[in-house]
């Protein structure tokens, strides 16, 4: 079993490898990156540096580190800029990181011609988080993908395996215009 320091070192190395592949600019994907393609096509383009980095990731200091069909891992660094007035990381930071992993777990499994949007997001914050935790990971997994709805769950953990939050989503699945 790996120590928390070994896990953190691996996480940081994986993060650096991803950062080297991502596009330098932030922005949104163009329609040709996803129209008529399966959900994974967008993530393949993102990790190949062909799609701009997502602006919210820069704002909240997190990024995707691994995505495969039905599974998405995001990693983030909580900082003092994410604190609430009581001196711990704001719940919105937890929710956004979990929502990203949840939504991308769904998106990555979509067939060509389908899109999605979040209908419901549920987040349980288990313990406070501060910048003393160097990184956390949100790991989302698809539970169900149907013709009209999809569900997923996710956990937010530190390199020592401590659970900081967990969440779930229900998404609306719909046909994308050609």
TAQUIMO-V766807 format. One record per backbone hydrogen bond with DSSP energy under -0.5 kcal/mol. NH is the residue of the N-H (numbers start at 0). CO is the residue of the C=O. If there is no record, write none. Layout:
nh=NH co=CO
nh=NH co=CO
This chain:
nh=6 co=2
nh=7 co=3
nh=8 co=4
nh=9 co=5
nh=10 co=6
nh=11 co=7
nh=12 co=8
nh=13 co=9
nh=14 co=10
nh=15 co=11
nh=16 co=12
nh=17 co=13
nh=18 co=14
nh=19 co=15
nh=20 co=16
nh=20 co=17
nh=21 co=17
nh=22 co=50
nh=26 co=52
nh=32 co=29
nh=33 co=30
nh=34 co=30
nh=36 co=33
nh=38 co=109
nh=39 co=107
nh=40 co=37
nh=41 co=37
nh=41 co=38
nh=42 co=38
nh=43 co=39
nh=44 co=40
nh=45 co=41
nh=46 co=42
nh=47 co=43
nh=48 co=45
nh=49 co=44
nh=50 co=44
nh=52 co=24
nh=56 co=53
nh=57 co=53
nh=58 co=54
nh=59 co=55
nh=60 co=56
nh=61 co=56
nh=62 co=74
nh=64 co=72
nh=65 co=72
nh=67 co=70
nh=69 co=104
nh=70 co=67
nh=71 co=139
nh=72 co=65
nh=73 co=137
nh=74 co=62
nh=75 co=135
nh=76 co=60
nh=77 co=75
nh=81 co=78
nh=82 co=79
nh=83 co=87
nh=86 co=83
nh=88 co=128
nh=89 co=81
nh=92 co=89
nh=93 co=89
nh=94 co=90
nh=95 co=91
nh=96 co=92
nh=97 co=93
nh=98 co=94
nh=99 co=95
nh=100 co=96
nh=101 co=97
nh=102 co=98
nh=103 co=99
nh=104 co=100
nh=105 co=101
nh=106 co=102
nh=107 co=103
nh=108 co=105
nh=109 co=106
nh=112 co=36
nh=113 co=110
nh=114 co=173
nh=116 co=171
nh=118 co=169
nh=119 co=169
nh=121 co=167
nh=123 co=165
nh=124 co=122
nh=125 co=123
nh=125 co=163
nh=126 co=163
nh=132 co=129
nh=133 co=131
nh=135 co=75
nh=136 co=156
nh=137 co=73
nh=138 co=136
nh=138 co=154
nh=139 co=71
nh=139 co=137
nh=140 co=152
nh=141 co=69
nh=142 co=150
nh=143 co=150
nh=145 co=148
nh=149 co=170
nh=150 co=143
nh=151 co=168
nh=152 co=140
nh=153 co=166
nh=154 co=138
nh=155 co=164
nh=156 co=136
nh=156 co=154
nh=157 co=161
nh=158 co=134
nh=160 co=157
nh=163 co=155
nh=163 co=161
nh=164 co=155
nh=165 co=123
nh=166 co=153
nh=167 co=121
nh=168 co=151
nh=169 co=119
nh=170 co=149
nh=171 co=116
nh=172 co=147
nh=173 co=114
nh=175 co=112
